[in-house]
Amino acid sequence: MVKVRTRRKKSWKPEISKAHVKELERSAIPEEMALEAGIYTEPNPSRVAALLDWSKPQDWMAPALCFPYRDLDGQPLHYDRLAPDGSLIPGVEEDADDEDVDLWLTEGEKKALSAAAAGLCCVGLPGVWGWKEAGSESLGWLLAGFKLLNRRCVICFDSDAYTNPQVMFAAKRLS
């Protein structure tokens, strides 16, 4: 197994490649907002392999666009995903208790960050079942800190909800 340091030195500053900036901008995510969210480009295939827990790095793995997980306080969880997969976007925690602010729920950080750029309070779930704890119907950590009673929540899963019965079933269970 390749040993690669996954935590960065305190002096490390995240950077996003020009190609990744263009990709984010196509999703209406400004570079400044992406950097604030901690998104970065990982150019090192060995580090990408370590993040994926793969034993052998491959050149095609990098550069990769990385999305760090954050908790309800907006703090990094020292866990990065190479594909957007469920996290809190900086600023969302400010509206956690405000039932007058609609809460949008979607799949993945990239879509949630795009929604936040449009001024919405949005949580990116790690898939359609990411709202609950594994093996139970209890809310998972992403939603447990939000005031949900008497609050309008908008479930905005991928467009395959109309063709994939599991996506529609997950949305109905969440609602």
N, C-alpha and C positions, 0 to 999 in steps of 0.2 A: 504494500500500500504506500502511496506517495504521501509523505507528511508535508503539509503546507500550512503555514500559519494563517488562520482564518480571521483573527482579530487584527486590526490595523494599529500601527503606532499612533499615539495621540496627535502627532504632527501631520498625519495623513489627511489630505483634503480630497474629497471625491471629485472626480471629473467625468464628464460625459463626452464621448466622441462626437464629432460633427455628424456622422451618419446616424447615431442614436438620437442626437438633438433633433434632426430632421424627422425621424420616426415618431418621436414624442410630439413634435409640433403638428404632425398629421393627425394626431389624436387631440389636438387643441390644448396641449400641455406645454406651458412656457418653460424654458430651460431653468429659470430662476426658481420656479415652483418645484420642478423635479429635483433640483439640488437641495432645496429646503426639505423635501421628503426623504433625502438621503440616497436617492437613486444615483447609480454610478455605472460606468463602463469598466468591466474587468478585462484587461488585455492579456492576462497571464493564463494560458491553458491549464497549468498545474493548479492554480488557485480555483479556477472554474471546476475542475475535476474534484477538488477537495470540497467545494460547496455542494456538489452533487453527490458526494460520498462515493465517487468512482475511484477505482484503484489505478487506472491508467489515463493520463491526460491525452487528449487528441487535439491536434492543431485546429481542427474545424470548430472546436468548442469556444474559441475566443476570437474576437472580443464578444463579450456577453453583457447584456443590459441587466443589472442586478437591482432588485427591489428589497430593501430591508424591512423586516417586520417591526411594528411599533405597538406599544401597549396603550391603554386608555389615557395614560398621562403623556403620551407622545414620545416616550423614551424608546430608543432602539432595543430590541430584544436579542441582539447579537445572533440573528438568524436571518440569512438572506435567501431569497428565491431568485432563480434565474429567469423564471417566467412569472409574471404577475399572478399572485395566488392568495390573496386575503390579508389585509392589513388595515390599520387605521391611518388615515391621511392626516398630516399635521393640521391642526385647527379644528378638526371634527370634535375633539374632546371638549371644546368650548361650548358646544351645543348639546352635550350628552344629556343634560337635565332639562333642557328647554323644550317642553311639549308643544310650544307654538311654532317650532321649526320642524318642517317635514324632514323625515329621515329616509334617505334613499338607500336601497340595498341592491348591490350588483355583484357580479362575479369578477374578482381580481382587482389589484391595486391600480392598474393602468386605467381602467374604466372609472374607478372611484376618483382617481386624481383628475381625470378629465372632467368629471362631474363637479368636483370641487373648484376647478378652474372656472366653471360656469356659475359658481356661487351657490352650489347645492351642498347640503350636509349629507355626505355619502360614505358608506362603509363598503369596502371591497371584501367579499366573502371568498374563502378558498373553495369554490365550487358551490353548487346548489344546495348541498347538505352541510356546508360550512357554518351554518347558523347554530348548530346544536352540538352537544358533546357526543362523542362516539358511544354508541350503545345505549343512548338515552334520549329523551325528548327535552332535556334541560338546555337552556340557552348556553352557547359556548362563550368563551371569554371575549370574543369580538362584540357581542351584543349585551352581555350581562351587565355592563356598566351604564347602559343607556336607559333613560326613563321611557318606557314604551306604552304604558297605560294612558289612554286618552290622547295618544299621539298618532298623527297620520304617518304611516310608513308606506313607502312606494317600493314594491318589489319589481326590479327591473333586470331580470335575468336575460341571458342571450336569446337571440331570435329563434333558437331551436326549441323553445318552449312549446311552440305550436306543432312541432313534428316529433318531439321526444317526450313521451308520456312521463318519464322519470323527472324531467325538469318541471313539468306542470304539477306533478304530484308533490315535489319538494316545495314549490311555491305555495301550494294549497296548505301544506302542513305548517309552513312558516306563518302563513296568515292566520 
